[in-house]
Amino acid sequence: MENSRREFIRKTTLGAAAISLGGVFTGISAKSYGRIIGANERIRVSVAGVNSRGTALAANFARQPDCEVVHIVDVDSRAIVQCTKKVLERQDKTPEGIKDIRRSLDSKEVDALVVAMPDHWHAPAALMAMKAGKDVYLEKPCSHSPREGEILVEAAAKYKRVLQMGNQRRTWPNVAEAIREVKSGAIGRPYFGKSWYTNNRGPIGTGKETAVPEWLDWDLWQGPAPRKNYRDNIVHYNWHWFWHWGTGEALNNGTHMVDLLRWGFGVDFPVRVSSNGGRFHYRDDWETPDTQVISMDFAEGISMTWEGRSCNGKHVEGSSVGAMFFGEEGTLFIPGGDEYTIFDKQNKIVKEVKSQVKTDPRDPANPAELLDGFHIRNFFDGIRKGTPLASDIDSGHKSTLLVQLGNIAQRTGRSLQVNPKNGHILNDREAMKLWTRDYEKGWEMKD
């Protein structure tokens, strides 16, 4: 019965574009539409990790007329309550709150898993889901270490699951048009790319070991990561700045902009990567760089950079985030929203495309809900019709790897020579030790 239902979902097309896009832009009520769409036609999702970004994703999935959020998974009991309230603004049926993701994945009620957990959980959760026969919508970065990304690429092929990474700009209409402009020669031959992210993040202080709050399952929060005692400055957001669980600003926000550059240039793996920077602004427990410049060179005669400033939010080109392509005949600029500008060699604007949808790149939870609906629709089309994904795991891994290599260069203090065929680091055993990570016993990633 379950297999036939899955096949039905894959073969079903819901017809009119109004169903696909109406819930995204026209304000069509997902609740009202859901009443007339058969239950067997809905994709049932479990959303894992809902303290911040996950709640926004849960609400966005719930607003899709052909989707039902059936499980909300989190180790923080408060987050489940808050997310449930948001979901019920978009759908009638109350989702079940679950603490342990393994129980959700065991359920035949779940067709797909949405992963918005901390970075150290991303790849293990996605692998567990695919092994359980679920499709996966995986927030960036796809992995905590490069080997995890390789495992996901292998597993998606092995288990024949749809695995979409959350590089949402790949489905934003004007951004996609901008990339087509680059590829079609609008600025001549492009040869250099610059990307950036800026913010004014405050200090995180010096954490103190203390009792675990009653609302938190600390052991399950750590999951695949080797155990550490609870400290009061890690949960919920500051884990980003600890190598044990997080990946720094480079993978937190750099992944998006570096992905645009890699997409536009049409390159895969570099030949050389370097990184400069450090934790400069505050004296606290923050381990990853708050200031970082990653440089990547490619055999195709292309270079690109990413500049991250977590503690000085001065805009570049009037935008807190962005990507620029420099070519022989001009420059193309993509800021944080769904828009772009083309300049000639004299810096004169020759084309400017604006967006009708407002975005806030510094909103960590929900920077662009309406536009992100396109990414969800692409994910659903991949499940139902086999439509190529805008950001499949092969692409997502390659873009994630670029900034992972930057972090490895930063941590080893030297430039890396890279095999352009597979992205592996050449002739540097110390650096290759960071290709993977240690796991808590029993939580190892095994395909």
N, C-alpha and C positions, 0 to 999 in steps of 0.2 A: 504493500500500500504506500509506504513512504517513498520508495523508489519511483513508483508511478507518479506520485505527486510532484516529485522533483523534476521528472521528465516533462510533466505538464507545465510547470513554471518555466522551464527552459524553452519550450516550444510556443508558449503563449505570447502574443503581442497584443498590447492593450489598445491598438488601433490609433485613434485620433491623437494628433500632436497636442491637443488641448489637455489630454490626460498627462502627457509627459511634461509639458511646460506650464500648463495652467496652474498647477500647485506651486510652481516656482515663482511666477511673476504676477499672475492676475489675481491672486488672493482667493482662488477657489478653495473652499473649505475641505480639508482632508477628511474631517469627520463626516460631512454630508456625502462626499464621494465614496467614502469607505462603506457606507450603508448599501450602495448599489453595486459595488464590486464584490464578486463572490469571494468567499474566504479562501478558496483554493487558488485564487489568482494572486493573492497577496504574498509578498516576500516577507517572511517573519524573521526579524533580526533581534539579536542580543547585543546590547551596547555595554562594553566593559571599560571601566575607568571613567567615572562621570563627575569628578569633583569640579572640573572646569570645562575644558574643551569637549569632553564626552557628553556633557549635558546639552551643549549647543548641537552636537551631532545627533543626539537622540531626538531632540526637538525637530531637527531638519528631516531626519528619516521619518518621523511620525507625521510630518506634514505632507509627505508623498502619498497620494491617494491609493496607491497599490502596495502599500507597505504597512506592517504592524510591528511596533516595538513590543516584543513579548517578554523580554528579560532586561533588567537593569542590574548590572554586576558591579559591585564595589566593596572594598574592605572597610570603607567608612560608612557606617550606618546612616549618618546625617546626609551624606551625598545621595544615597538612594532615595531618601525622602524628598529632597529638593528636586532631584531629576524627575521623579515620578510626577510631581506637580507640573513641571514644564511639559512633560509628554502628554498629560491629560488635558492640556490646553489645545492639543492637536489631534487626539484620538479619544474614542469613547472607552475602550477597554483598558483596565488598569494592568500595567505590566507587573510581572513578579519580580520582587527584589531578591537578589541572590548574592551571597558573600563570596563564594568559591566558584571561580570561572569553570572549573572542571565539572561541576554539577550542571551548569548551563550547557556545556558542550555535549554532555551525555543525553540531553533532551532531544527527542524527535520533533519537538515544537519549534526548533530553531533551524532556519535555512542558512543564515549568514551571521557572521560575527563582525562587529564594529569594534576596533581596538583603539582606545585612546588612553591607555594606561601609561605609567612612567616608562621611559625608554628601555630600561633593562627587561621589561616585560614584552616589548613589541614583537620581536621575532619568536620567542618561545610560545606566546599566545597564538600567533598566526599559525605556527607549525602544529600546535595541538588542535586547532580548529580544522585545518585541512585534513589531518589524520582522522578526525571525527566526521569527515564528509561535509564540512561546511565551507561556503565561500567566505572571503574575507575582505573587508574594507579596513585598511591599515594606515593609521596616521603616520606621518613622517616623524622621525626617520624610520626606515623599515627595520633597522637593526642597531644594536649597541656596538657591535664589532663587525669588521668586514666578513669574517667567516660565517656569521649568522645570516648575512645577506645572501651569500652563496648557497647556504642550506635552503633558504626560502625559494630561490630560483629553481633549485633541483626538486624541491618538494612540490611546487606548483605544477611542474611538468609530470612528476610521478603520480600525484593524486588527482590530476586533471581538475584542479579547482581554479575558480576565478579569484585572483588576488590583486586588488587595486590599491595603490599607495596614494596617500592624500596630498599629492602635488596638484592641488585644485586648480591652479592657474592654467594647467594644460587644457582645461575645458572652458575657460573664460573666453567668450567669443572674440573680443577685441585683442586680447593677448595672443590668441591663436593666429589672428590675422596679422599681428605684428611679426610673429615668427615666420609666417609665409612671406612677408615683405623682405625680411632678411635673406631668406633662402632664394627669393626670386631676383635678387640683385639690386634692391632699392637703394642700398648704400655702397654698391660695388662689392668687391671682395672683402668680406669681414675678416679681420685678423686679430682683434683684441677685444676682450670683454671685461667690463668692470661691474661688480655687484656689491651691495652693501646692506647693512641693517644697523640702525642706531636707536638707542633708548637711554633713559635716565634711571636705571635700576639702583635702588639703595643698598646699603650693607645688610648682610645676613647675621652679623654678630658671631659670637663664639658659643657654640651649642653646649648645653649641659645635659648629661645623662639624667633621665628622670623616668618616672613611671609611665608606661604606655597608657594613653587616654582610653577610657572605657569604650569609646565609639570606634576604635581602630583595632584591626587585627594586624599587628606589626609583622608577625611571622609570615602571613600570607601576602602582605604588601611587599616584602622582600622577595618572596617567591624564588625565582631562579638565582638570585644573587647570594653569594656567601653571607652568612649572618653577621650583623653588627648590632651593638646595643642601640636602643632608641635614644635619640637626642632631640631636643626641642626646636631645632632650626632646620629640619629636613623636610618634613611633611607640612604642606603639600607641594609647594612649587620649588623650593630651594634645592631639591634633589637634582635639578638640572645642572647645578654647578659643582657636583661631586662626581669624579670619574667612576666611582663604584656603581652608581645608578644612572647618571646622566651623561650627556655628550657635549655640554657647553652650548654657547650661542651659535657655534658653527653649524651644528646639526639641528638645533632648536629652530633657528630662523634662516640660517645660511643655505640650508638644503633647497628651499624654495627658489631663491634667486640664482644659485649656481645651476639648478636644473634648467632654468630659462636659458642661460648661456649655453649649456651643453646641448639643449634642444635646438637652439638657433644655429649653432656651429655644426651640428650633426656629427659630433665626436663622441667617442666612448671612453677609453682609458688614456691617461697622460703618460708622458715619459719622465717627467720631473715635477716634484711638488716640494714647496718650502713654506715655512710659516714663521712669522715674527709676532711677538706680543707677550702678554702676561697678565697677571692679576695686579694692576697698578693703582687702582683708585682707593680701595679700602683695605684695612688690615683686619681680616676676619677669616672664617672657615672656607670661603669660596676658593675652589681649587682650579677650575678651568679659567681660560683667559677672559678678562673683561674687555680687552683690547687685542685685536688679532687681525693680521693680514695674511691670507693664504694665496700663494701664487702657483699656478698650474700651467705647464707647457705641454703642448701636444705635437706629435710627429707631423701633423698636417700643416705646420707653420702657423699655429694659433696659440695665443696665451690668454689666460683669464685670471682675474683676481676676485677675492671676496674680502671685504673689510667689515669687521664687526666691532661696534663700540657700544657695549652694554651700559656704560656709565657716563656717556657724553652724547646727548641726543641731537647734536647739531645736524641738521638735514644736509643731504647732498643733492644738488639739483632740485632743491625745494621739496624733497621727499624723504621720509624716514627710512624707506626701503626702496630698492630699485635695481635695475639691470640696464647696462648700456652696451651697445654693439658699435665698435668703431671700424669703419671700412675705408676703402680707397676713395670712395666718392661721397661719404657722409657718415652720419651717426644716427642710430635709432635708440630711443630712450623709452623704457617701460617703467613707470613708477609703481606705487603699491597697488593701485586700482586697475580696473579693466580698461586701460587706455594706453596710448603711445603717441610719440612725436618723432618725426623724421626731420633731420637737419641736413643742409648741404655743407660743403667744405668751408663755406664762409659763415657758418653758424646761423644761417637763415632757415626759418621753419618752412618746409615744403609740404608737410602734411601733418595734421593734428587730429587725432581721433579721441573723443571724450566718452566717458561712461555715464549712463543714466542712473547707475546704482552706486550709492555711497559706500565706501569701505573704510575700515580703520585698522591698518596693519599692526598697530601696537596693542590691539585688543587680543589678549592671549586666548580667550575662549571662543569668540565668534566674530572674526574680522570681516566676513563677507558671506552671510548666510544665503542670500538670494542667489548669488553667483555660484556658490558651492553646490546648489541644487543640480547644476549641470553635471557635476562630477558624480553625484549619486545616481542620476539618470543613466550616465554612461556605465556605471557599475551594474545597474539593473539590466541594461541592454546586453551587457556581457554575459550575465547569468541566463537571461531568457533567449537571446538570439545568437549568442556567440560573437557579438560585435566586438571588434578590437578595443582594448582598453586604452584610454588616453595616457594612463600612467601604470602600466603593468609592472610586475615585480622585477623583470629584467631591466627596464628603464629606471625604476625606482632605486634598485640596488646600485646601478652605475652612478647616478647622481649623488646618492648617499655616500658612496665610496670616495668620491672626490674630496668631500669635506672631512671624512674619516682619515684619509691620508694626510690632510692638513693638520689634524689633531695629532696624528702619530709623529709627524715632522716636528710639531711644537713640543711634544713630550720628550722626544729624543734629542732635540736641539740641533738638528741638522737636516739638510735637504735629502730627499729620497729619490733614488733612481727607480723607475717603475717600468715593468713590462707592459708595453702598450697592447698586448694581446689579451691579457687577463687582469691587469691592474695590480698584480702582485709586486711587492717590494723586492728589489734585486740586491743581492750581496750585502745584506744587513740583518744579521740574525737577531740583534737586539730589537730592531724595529718590528720584525716579523713576530716577535713575542706578543705584540699588541694586536696582531691579526685576529686573535680570538680572545676569550675571557674565561675566567674561572667560574664554576657554577657550584651552587649548593648541592651536596650529594643527593641524588635522586631527581634533580631538576635539569640534568644535562640535556642539551638539544641533540636528539638522536633521530635521524630520519629513518 
